[in-house]
């Protein structure tokens, strides 16, 4: 199991191979459809993402007297963001995307060239993901609603995640090795 700590360098990512298991300790940031649209249409991200990790997730959270509590943080289907993935990575400099279901073959190849990996998290395991969240650092773009807002999270041993697309273009969803 490889332990990753963002911000990630190009070397950190290029060492990973499709099929490797990883965990993440440090900062991850959620971003779904509406945040992707804003950023790819030219709006600057409200949080630095260079070398970062984006989690395609809309957490299920409740407000408590002590602030927000995330009850479940399962992945959402990444392919929905495919029309924006490449531009999003170019604009932000993220090194890893986490989600479920993968990305299409063309997008996977372009992400690989940009030095960005795709990490798969098991759908339906949102409670397991929530347990790895140590702290909600901030919630940004709250006008998008709780599921679409950007959540900046501090996590410990988040995963296990499977490297589904590596920087060589290997894609577990296609079951072919390069």
Secondary structure, DSSP 8 states (H G I E B T S, - for coil): -EEE-SS--HHHHHT--TT-EEEEEEEEEE--HHHHHHHHTT---SS--TT-EEE-B--EEEEETTEEEEEE--B-BGGGGHHHHHHHHHHH---EEEEBS---HHHHHHHHHTT-EEEE--TT-HHHHHHTEEEEEEEE-GGG-TTTSEEEEEEEEEEEEEEEE-TT--BTTTTB--
